[in-house]
Amino acid sequence: MIYINFHGKRGASILPKLLEFEQLKKSHANSSETLLFNKVSAALACHDRIALLGTSGQGKSTLLRILSLLDIADEGDIRLEGVSSKQFDPIEWRMKICYVAQQAVMLPGSVEDNLRTVHQLHHIPYDVQLVNKLLSQAGLEAIDLNKNAADLSGGEKQRIALIRSLLLRPKILLLDEITASLDQSNANRVENMLQEWHRKEGTSIIWVTHQLEQAARISDYVWFMDNHTLLERTSTDQFFEQPETELARRYLQQPADRGALCLS
């Protein structure tokens, strides 16, 4: 297996497995007989950055929710550092594996209340300096921390929810189209913030995106879902230059409201 480590070098993968999942199966919520996906297996190493790609309806968001224990697979097992999720307290699991939804959920109260809540719940110090740094990097340096969080725009909510998760310093970030509500300038800010965070913290990332240019920028590997399973697991360069399956080739050739690919 070839990887790109967080120093930007290629080589044989020697990093330990951080997260493993095997033979995950999930049916549609409204019909146990209608398959969403099946036989989904993969492993995530420390420092990996994964772009999770595929057409709508393949279960990408559901997979992230299952990995964060916000949803339950019909079959299969998930292990974090070799320990099954069934042996974890879900709260402890979600401190280590943070899911950031496309439609961000704000807790009652102000923006600052939202940022402080994770520290109060988990009894960890509130790092004001880090909060201010992340707000600035995300383009929110001028935000009123006393503002009711429910009154924020969709893009502001997405960024506050992301920062709220980063403050937990998780081992793994699960990101579900978190720049979908942002203009290109702020989307670039978020990408840069996460790239710097990855370099300094080593956090592993699985990022669902429909923007192919973004996928090429932010990942070392691509996981491609189609035909009700995880069809390809390969390096980003290989996926975009020579995908293994016809379904992946068709996906890359589709009209790009996802963004035209440019690897230059």
PAZA-126344 format. One record per residue (C-alpha): residue in one letter; chain; x, y, z. Coordinates in Angstrom, 2 decimals. Each point is the difference from the previous one (the first is absolute). Example, Ala and Ser with C-alpha at 12.3 -4.5 7.8 and 13.67 -1.06 7.14 Angstrom:
2
<rest->a&kette->A&c1->12.30&c2->-4.50&c3->7.80>
<rest->s&kette->A&c1->1.37&c2->3.44&c3->-0.66>
***
This chain:
264
<rest->m&kette->A&c1->0.00&c2->0.00&c3->0.00>
<rest->i&kette->A&c1->1.30&c2->3.45&c3->-0.91>
<rest->y&kette->A&c1->-0.70&c2->2.99&c3->2.18>
<rest->i&kette->A&c1->0.87&c2->3.68&c3->0.27>
<rest->n&kette->A&c1->0.93&c2->0.78&c3->3.57>
<rest->f&kette->A&c1->-0.55&c2->3.35&c3->1.65>
<rest->h&kette->A&c1->3.53&c2->1.07&c3->-0.92>
<rest->g&kette->A&c1->-0.99&c2->-0.31&c3->-3.67>
<rest->k&kette->A&c1->2.13&c2->-3.05&c3->-0.82>
<rest->r&kette->A&c1->-1.04&c2->-3.23&c3->-1.67>
<rest->g&kette->A&c1->0.93&c2->-3.42&c3->1.27>
<rest->a&kette->A&c1->-1.20&c2->-3.37&c3->1.22>
<rest->s&kette->A&c1->-2.71&c2->0.42&c3->2.62>
<rest->i&kette->A&c1->1.43&c2->-0.65&c3->3.46>
<rest->l&kette->A&c1->-2.46&c2->2.07&c3->2.01>
<rest->p&kette->A&c1->-2.16&c2->-1.96&c3->2.46>
<rest->k&kette->A&c1->-3.67&c2->-0.52&c3->-0.64>
<rest->l&kette->A&c1->-2.02&c2->2.55&c3->1.91>
<rest->l&kette->A&c1->-3.52&c2->-0.88&c3->-1.10>
<rest->e&kette->A&c1->-1.17&c2->-3.24&c3->-1.60>
<rest->f&kette->A&c1->-3.45&c2->-1.05&c3->-1.10>
<rest->e&kette->A&c1->-1.01&c2->-3.31&c3->-1.50>
<rest->q&kette->A&c1->-2.99&c2->-1.23&c3->-1.95>
<rest->l&kette->A&c1->-2.28&c2->2.91&c3->0.86>
<rest->k&kette->A&c1->-3.54&c2->-0.36&c3->-1.30>
<rest->k&kette->A&c1->-2.82&c2->2.53&c3->0.12>
<rest->s&kette->A&c1->-3.51&c2->-0.07&c3->-1.41>
<rest->h&kette->A&c1->-2.20&c2->3.03&c3->-0.70>
<rest->a&kette->A&c1->-1.77&c2->1.26&c3->3.09>
<rest->n&kette->A&c1->-3.43&c2->-0.34&c3->-1.60>
<rest->s&kette->A&c1->0.56&c2->-3.51&c3->-1.36>
<rest->s&kette->A&c1->2.17&c2->-2.71&c3->1.52>
<rest->e&kette->A&c1->-0.17&c2->-1.84&c3->-3.33>
<rest->t&kette->A&c1->1.51&c2->2.90&c3->-1.99>
<rest->l&kette->A&c1->3.79&c2->-0.05&c3->0.24>
<rest->l&kette->A&c1->1.92&c2->3.25&c3->0.47>
<rest->f&kette->A&c1->3.43&c2->-1.62&c3->0.11>
<rest->n&kette->A&c1->1.57&c2->-3.34&c3->0.84>
<rest->k&kette->A&c1->3.44&c2->-1.59&c3->0.57>
<rest->v&kette->A&c1->1.61&c2->3.38&c3->0.69>
<rest->s&kette->A&c1->3.49&c2->-0.52&c3->1.46>
<rest->a&kette->A&c1->3.01&c2->2.30&c3->0.31>
<rest->a&kette->A&c1->2.71&c2->1.18&c3->2.37>
<rest->l&kette->A&c1->1.19&c2->3.49&c3->0.87>
<rest->a&kette->A&c1->3.58&c2->0.56&c3->1.17>
<rest->c&kette->A&c1->1.27&c2->2.77&c3->2.22>
<rest->h&kette->A&c1->0.34&c2->3.28&c3->-1.97>
<rest->d&kette->A&c1->-1.99&c2->-1.28&c3->-3.02>
<rest->r&kette->A&c1->-2.14&c2->2.44&c3->-1.98>
<rest->i&kette->A&c1->-2.82&c2->-1.69&c3->-1.89>
<rest->a&kette->A&c1->-2.37&c2->1.49&c3->-2.57>
<rest->l&kette->A&c1->-3.22&c2->-2.03&c3->0.06>
<rest->l&kette->A&c1->-1.56&c2->0.29&c3->-3.46>
<rest->g&kette->A&c1->-3.02&c2->-1.39&c3->-1.84>
<rest->t&kette->A&c1->-3.30&c2->1.00&c3->-1.50>
<rest->s&kette->A&c1->-2.90&c2->1.02&c3->2.24>
<rest->g&kette->A&c1->-1.86&c2->-2.85&c3->1.65>
<rest->q&kette->A&c1->2.99&c2->-2.30&c3->0.56>
<rest->g&kette->A&c1->-0.09&c2->0.47&c3->3.79>
<rest->k&kette->A&c1->3.11&c2->2.14&c3->0.52>
<rest->s&kette->A&c1->-1.58&c2->2.14&c3->2.72>
<rest->t&kette->A&c1->-1.53&c2->-3.07&c3->1.62>
<rest->l&kette->A&c1->3.42&c2->-1.66&c3->0.07>
<rest->l&kette->A&c1->1.47&c2->3.01&c3->1.83>
<rest->r&kette->A&c1->-2.87&c2->-0.05&c3->2.48>
<rest->i&kette->A&c1->0.57&c2->-3.72&c3->0.62>
<rest->l&kette->A&c1->3.72&c2->0.57&c3->0.54>
<rest->s&kette->A&c1->-0.84&c2->2.67&c3->2.58>
<rest->l&kette->A&c1->-2.61&c2->-2.26&c3->1.69>
<rest->l&kette->A&c1->-2.80&c2->2.41&c3->-0.85>
<rest->d&kette->A&c1->-1.58&c2->-2.78&c3->-2.06>
<rest->i&kette->A&c1->0.22&c2->-3.77&c3->0.28>
<rest->a&kette->A&c1->1.05&c2->-2.43&c3->-2.72>
<rest->d&kette->A&c1->-2.19&c2->-3.04&c3->-0.58>
<rest->e&kette->A&c1->3.12&c2->-2.16&c3->-0.11>
<rest->g&kette->A&c1->3.75&c2->0.39&c3->0.40>
<rest->d&kette->A&c1->2.52&c2->1.27&c3->2.53>
<rest->i&kette->A&c1->1.96&c2->3.21&c3->0.57>
<rest->r&kette->A&c1->3.26&c2->0.15&c3->1.96>
<rest->l&kette->A&c1->1.94&c2->2.99&c3->1.26>
<rest->e&kette->A&c1->3.64&c2->-0.85&c3->0.74>
<rest->g&kette->A&c1->-1.01&c2->-3.67&c3->0.09>
<rest->v&kette->A&c1->-2.91&c2->0.42&c3->2.43>
<rest->s&kette->A&c1->-3.53&c2->-0.67&c3->-1.21>
<rest->s&kette->A&c1->-2.51&c2->2.86&c3->0.15>
<rest->k&kette->A&c1->-2.22&c2->-2.36&c3->2.02>
<rest->q&kette->A&c1->2.47&c2->0.33&c3->2.86>
<rest->f&kette->A&c1->0.01&c2->3.81&c3->-0.02>
<rest->d&kette->A&c1->-2.17&c2->2.51&c3->1.78>
<rest->p&kette->A&c1->-1.54&c2->1.89&c3->-2.97>
<rest->i&kette->A&c1->0.90&c2->3.36&c3->1.55>
<rest->e&kette->A&c1->3.65&c2->-1.00&c3->0.31>
<rest->w&kette->A&c1->-0.07&c2->-1.32&c3->-3.60>
<rest->r&kette->A&c1->-1.40&c2->3.29&c3->-1.33>
<rest->m&kette->A&c1->2.72&c2->1.97&c3->1.76>
<rest->k&kette->A&c1->2.54&c2->-1.97&c3->-2.02>
<rest->i&kette->A&c1->-2.02&c2->-0.16&c3->-3.25>
<rest->c&kette->A&c1->-1.86&c2->3.25&c3->-0.72>
<rest->y&kette->A&c1->-2.67&c2->0.23&c3->-2.68>
<rest->v&kette->A&c1->-0.75&c2->3.42&c3->-1.53>
<rest->a&kette->A&c1->-3.26&c2->-0.02&c3->-1.95>
<rest->q&kette->A&c1->-0.80&c2->1.95&c3->-3.14>
<rest->q&kette->A&c1->-3.00&c2->1.53&c3->1.74>
<rest->a&kette->A&c1->1.70&c2->1.21&c3->3.15>
<rest->v&kette->A&c1->-1.87&c2->-0.32&c3->3.28>
<rest->m&kette->A&c1->0.28&c2->2.95&c3->2.38>
<rest->l&kette->A&c1->-0.60&c2->-0.50&c3->3.68>
<rest->p&kette->A&c1->-2.22&c2->2.46&c3->1.90>
<rest->g&kette->A&c1->1.68&c2->3.26&c3->0.96>
<rest->s&kette->A&c1->2.65&c2->2.25&c3->-1.42>
<rest->v&kette->A&c1->2.90&c2->-0.72&c3->-2.34>
<rest->e&kette->A&c1->2.34&c2->-0.08&c3->3.00>
<rest->d&kette->A&c1->-2.36&c2->-2.34&c3->1.85>
<rest->n&kette->A&c1->0.27&c2->-2.39&c3->-2.93>
<rest->l&kette->A&c1->3.78&c2->0.15&c3->0.05>
<rest->r&kette->A&c1->0.20&c2->-0.46&c3->3.77>
<rest->t&kette->A&c1->-2.53&c2->-2.83&c3->0.24>
<rest->v&kette->A&c1->2.39&c2->-2.78&c3->-1.05>
<rest->h&kette->A&c1->2.43&c2->1.05&c3->2.72>
<rest->q&kette->A&c1->-2.69&c2->0.08&c3->2.64>
<rest->l&kette->A&c1->-1.33&c2->-3.41&c3->-1.04>
<rest->h&kette->A&c1->3.40&c2->-1.65&c3->-0.11>
<rest->h&kette->A&c1->1.65&c2->1.94&c3->2.84>
<rest->i&kette->A&c1->2.92&c2->1.31&c3->-2.02>
<rest->p&kette->A&c1->1.47&c2->3.54&c3->0.07>
<rest->y&kette->A&c1->-1.38&c2->2.60&c3->-2.41>
<rest->d&kette->A&c1->2.89&c2->1.30&c3->-2.13>
<rest->v&kette->A&c1->-0.89&c2->3.61&c3->-0.84>
<rest->q&kette->A&c1->3.18&c2->0.52&c3->-2.02>
<rest->l&kette->A&c1->-0.72&c2->-3.03&c3->-2.17>
<rest->v&kette->A&c1->-3.64&c2->1.04&c3->-0.45>
<rest->n&kette->A&c1->1.04&c2->3.44&c3->-1.23>
<rest->k&kette->A&c1->2.59&c2->-1.50&c3->-2.34>
<rest->l&kette->A&c1->-2.51&c2->-2.42&c3->-1.56>
<rest->l&kette->A&c1->-2.66&c2->2.70&c3->-0.33>
<rest->s&kette->A&c1->2.49&c2->2.17&c3->-1.85>
<rest->q&kette->A&c1->1.13&c2->-2.82&c3->-2.27>
<rest->a&kette->A&c1->-3.64&c2->-0.81&c3->-0.83>
<rest->g&kette->A&c1->-0.78&c2->3.60&c3->-0.91>
<rest->l&kette->A&c1->-2.08&c2->0.59&c3->3.13>
<rest->e&kette->A&c1->2.31&c2->2.37&c3->1.86>
<rest->a&kette->A&c1->-2.69&c2->2.70&c3->0.03>
<rest->i&kette->A&c1->-2.84&c2->-2.22&c3->1.22>
<rest->d&kette->A&c1->-1.90&c2->1.13&c3->3.10>
<rest->l&kette->A&c1->0.48&c2->-2.79&c3->2.53>
<rest->n&kette->A&c1->-3.08&c2->1.21&c3->1.88>
<rest->k&kette->A&c1->-2.24&c2->-0.45&c3->-3.04>
<rest->n&kette->A&c1->-2.69&c2->-2.67&c3->0.21>
<rest->a&kette->A&c1->1.46&c2->-2.97&c3->-1.84>
<rest->a&kette->A&c1->-3.39&c2->-0.76&c3->-1.58>
<rest->d&kette->A&c1->0.22&c2->3.33&c3->-1.85>
<rest->l&kette->A&c1->3.23&c2->-0.84&c3->-1.82>
<rest->s&kette->A&c1->0.03&c2->-0.63&c3->-3.73>
<rest->g&kette->A&c1->0.37&c2->-3.56&c3->-1.28>
<rest->g&kette->A&c1->3.66&c2->0.54&c3->-0.83>
<rest->e&kette->A&c1->0.73&c2->1.53&c3->3.41>
<rest->k&kette->A&c1->-1.68&c2->-2.94&c3->1.72>
<rest->q&kette->A&c1->2.11&c2->-2.45&c3->-2.00>
<rest->r&kette->A&c1->3.22&c2->1.72&c3->1.04>
<rest->i&kette->A&c1->-0.98&c2->0.32&c3->3.66>
<rest->a&kette->A&c1->-0.97&c2->-3.69&c3->0.09>
<rest->l&kette->A&c1->3.38&c2->-0.91&c3->-1.52>
<rest->i&kette->A&c1->1.93&c2->2.14&c3->2.48>
<rest->r&kette->A&c1->-2.06&c2->-1.48&c3->2.85>
<rest->s&kette->A&c1->1.17&c2->-3.47&c3->-1.08>
<rest->l&kette->A&c1->3.63&c2->1.04&c3->-0.46>
<rest->l&kette->A&c1->0.09&c2->1.27&c3->3.58>
<rest->l&kette->A&c1->-0.38&c2->-3.60&c3->1.15>
<rest->r&kette->A&c1->3.22&c2->-0.86&c3->-1.86>
<rest->p&kette->A&c1->-1.49&c2->-3.24&c3->-1.35>
<rest->k&kette->A&c1->2.04&c2->-2.81&c3->-1.49>
<rest->i&kette->A&c1->-2.33&c2->-0.12&c3->-3.04>
<rest->l&kette->A&c1->-2.17&c2->2.63&c3->-1.69>
<rest->l&kette->A&c1->-2.98&c2->-1.14&c3->-2.08>
<rest->l&kette->A&c1->-0.98&c2->2.90&c3->-2.25>
<rest->d&kette->A&c1->-3.25&c2->-0.04&c3->-1.97>
<rest->e&kette->A&c1->0.12&c2->2.63&c3->-2.76>
<rest->i&kette->A&c1->0.95&c2->2.63&c3->2.55>
<rest->t&kette->A&c1->0.80&c2->2.70&c3->-2.58>
<rest->a&kette->A&c1->-3.24&c2->-0.45&c3->-1.97>
<rest->s&kette->A&c1->-1.53&c2->3.23&c3->1.34>
<rest->l&kette->A&c1->3.15&c2->2.09&c3->-0.42>
<rest->d&kette->A&c1->1.17&c2->2.25&c3->-2.78>
<rest->q&kette->A&c1->3.32&c2->-0.96&c3->-1.57>
<rest->s&kette->A&c1->2.03&c2->2.42&c3->2.10>
<rest->n&kette->A&c1->-1.28&c2->-1.35&c3->3.31>
<rest->a&kette->A&c1->0.15&c2->-3.59&c3->-1.28>
<rest->n&kette->A&c1->3.69&c2->0.54&c3->-0.71>
<rest->r&kette->A&c1->0.47&c2->1.42&c3->3.51>
<rest->v&kette->A&c1->-1.55&c2->-3.12&c3->1.52>
<rest->e&kette->A&c1->2.13&c2->-2.28&c3->-2.17>
<rest->n&kette->A&c1->3.16&c2->1.86&c3->1.00>
<rest->m&kette->A&c1->-0.99&c2->-0.08&c3->3.67>
<rest->l&kette->A&c1->-0.53&c2->-3.77&c3->-0.14>
<rest->q&kette->A&c1->3.23&c2->-0.59&c3->-1.92>
<rest->e&kette->A&c1->1.95&c2->1.89&c3->2.65>
<rest->w&kette->A&c1->-1.87&c2->-1.81&c3->2.77>
<rest->h&kette->A&c1->0.86&c2->-3.33&c3->-1.62>
<rest->r&kette->A&c1->3.68&c2->0.92&c3->-0.28>
<rest->k&kette->A&c1->0.25&c2->1.09&c3->3.64>
<rest->e&kette->A&c1->-2.40&c2->-2.40&c3->1.72>
<rest->g&kette->A&c1->0.24&c2->-3.03&c3->-2.30>
<rest->t&kette->A&c1->-3.78&c2->-0.42&c3->0.04>
<rest->s&kette->A&c1->-1.31&c2->-2.56&c3->-2.47>
<rest->i&kette->A&c1->-2.81&c2->1.24&c3->-2.24>
<rest->i&kette->A&c1->-2.77&c2->-1.60&c3->-2.04>
<rest->w&kette->A&c1->-1.62&c2->2.72&c3->-2.10>
<rest->v&kette->A&c1->-3.14&c2->-0.45&c3->-2.10>
<rest->t&kette->A&c1->0.04&c2->2.45&c3->-2.89>
<rest->h&kette->A&c1->-1.59&c2->0.30&c3->-3.43>
<rest->q&kette->A&c1->2.67&c2->2.46&c3->-1.14>
<rest->l&kette->A&c1->2.65&c2->-1.93&c3->-1.91>
<rest->e&kette->A&c1->2.55&c2->2.80&c3->0.13>
<rest->q&kette->A&c1->-0.44&c2->0.13&c3->3.76>
<rest->a&kette->A&c1->0.38&c2->-3.77&c3->0.29>
<rest->a&kette->A&c1->3.28&c2->0.16&c3->-1.91>
<rest->r&kette->A&c1->1.32&c2->2.79&c3->2.25>
<rest->i&kette->A&c1->-0.92&c2->-1.32&c3->3.42>
<rest->s&kette->A&c1->0.61&c2->-3.75&c3->-0.19>
<rest->d&kette->A&c1->2.72&c2->-2.62&c3->-0.20>
<rest->y&kette->A&c1->-2.48&c2->-2.77&c3->-0.80>
<rest->v&kette->A&c1->-3.41&c2->-0.32&c3->-1.61>
<rest->w&kette->A&c1->-2.70&c2->-2.38&c3->1.15>
<rest->f&kette->A&c1->-2.60&c2->-0.31&c3->-2.76>
<rest->m&kette->A&c1->-3.50&c2->-1.30&c3->0.73>
<rest->d&kette->A&c1->-2.24&c2->-1.43&c3->-2.70>
<rest->n&kette->A&c1->-2.05&c2->-3.11&c3->-0.72>
<rest->h&kette->A&c1->-1.02&c2->-0.18&c3->3.70>
<rest->t&kette->A&c1->3.54&c2->-0.45&c3->1.30>
<rest->l&kette->A&c1->3.42&c2->1.61&c3->0.45>
<rest->l&kette->A&c1->1.20&c2->-0.71&c3->-3.51>
<rest->e&kette->A&c1->3.49&c2->1.54&c3->-0.06>
<rest->r&kette->A&c1->2.61&c2->0.84&c3->2.63>
<rest->t&kette->A&c1->3.04&c2->1.50&c3->-1.67>
<rest->s&kette->A&c1->2.43&c2->2.92&c3->0.05>
<rest->t&kette->A&c1->-1.44&c2->3.31&c3->-1.16>
<rest->d&kette->A&c1->2.42&c2->0.24&c3->-2.93>
<rest->q&kette->A&c1->-0.87&c2->-3.48&c3->-1.22>
<rest->f&kette->A&c1->-3.74&c2->0.54&c3->0.34>
<rest->f&kette->A&c1->-0.03&c2->3.12&c3->-2.12>
<rest->e&kette->A&c1->2.58&c2->-1.20&c3->-2.52>
<rest->q&kette->A&c1->-1.01&c2->-3.65&c3->-0.39>
<rest->p&kette->A&c1->-3.06&c2->-1.14&c3->1.97>
<rest->e&kette->A&c1->-0.41&c2->-3.74&c3->0.34>
<rest->t&kette->A&c1->-3.67&c2->-0.34&c3->-0.94>
<rest->e&kette->A&c1->-2.28&c2->1.14&c3->-2.81>
<rest->l&kette->A&c1->-2.40&c2->1.51&c3->2.55>
<rest->a&kette->A&c1->2.78&c2->2.24&c3->1.33>
<rest->r&kette->A&c1->0.97&c2->1.04&c3->-3.52>
<rest->r&kette->A&c1->-3.61&c2->0.96&c3->-0.73>
<rest->y&kette->A&c1->-0.18&c2->1.93&c3->3.27>
<rest->l&kette->A&c1->3.06&c2->2.06&c3->-0.92>
<rest->q&kette->A&c1->-1.42&c2->0.76&c3->-3.46>
<rest->q&kette->A&c1->-3.38&c2->1.27&c3->1.20>
<rest->p&kette->A&c1->-0.88&c2->3.69&c3->-0.43>
<rest->a&kette->A&c1->1.63&c2->1.95&c3->2.78>
<rest->d&kette->A&c1->-2.27&c2->1.84&c3->2.28>
<rest->r&kette->A&c1->2.52&c2->-1.75&c3->2.27>
<rest->g&kette->A&c1->2.82&c2->2.10&c3->-1.48>
<rest->a&kette->A&c1->2.22&c2->-0.80&c3->-2.97>
<rest->l&kette->A&c1->3.13&c2->-1.87&c3->0.95>
<rest->c&kette->A&c1->3.35&c2->1.67&c3->-0.42>
<rest->l&kette->A&c1->3.06&c2->-1.66&c3->1.49>
<rest->s&kette->A&c1->2.50&c2->2.60&c3->-1.24>
***
